[in-house]
Amino acid sequence: MMENEWLIRSNINVDSLRSCIEDAEKKDIFAMGINDRSTTGQNSKQWDFTKFDLLANYITKKLLDEIYPFNIREYKSGNAWMVEGGEGSYHRLHRHVRPEQVRINPKERPHNKNIAVVCYLDVPPMPCGEFYFLLKKDNDIEINAIENLKPGDMFVFPSTVYHGVYPQGPGKRTTVNIDYDYAGKD
């Protein structure tokens, strides 16, 4: 069984990822408007992908190449969205627990069967707004920050890990986010 407190930093080909998104845009599969969005600030935008097979397949292949030590056999994409931030925007502390999971008793939630993926397409110059996350360690909580983000950075972690982005300076920050359910050895 995978532990629920981990984060993997990897990288992904930005040009290939952009190609998947451009293909999606040509098919007009963006739907604007999210009621409970994590991005904050007047210079921030967030879009839902309503159909994202090409994007999901591309990231799934990367996951199968990167996460193989956890014996994950199959990924099923859940939600996908894109976030764009400008000066002063940030991501509030949040996690990717879907609404249908919130209603389940926390002790019965399938936490270890959901992962989140965050891929950076654009990163502004410093201060770029560090990516931060909280992990349980023994009986405490560690606050971790990753500085010097760059295009192509990809973060993979359980959907229950709280994370966010500190306010950024001038420039554009763009991320593509996708959540997965998976099948693997317990």
MOPECOR-V55073 format. One line per field, one symbol per residue. psi: psi as a letter, one per 20 degrees, with the letter a starting at -180 (. if undefined). A space follows every 10 residues. Layout:
# MOPECOR-V55073
psi->???
This chain:
# MOPECOR-V55073
psi->qpqjnrpppa qqogghghgh ghgghhjljq oqopgmqhqq qikqqpqqph pkgggggghg ggghhhjhij kphppoqeqq rqppqapiqr pqprrlpqhh hhiqphiiql hjjpqqpppp gpprrqpinq pqqpqpockr pppqporlqq pipppprqii pprapqpraq rpppqpppqq qrprp.
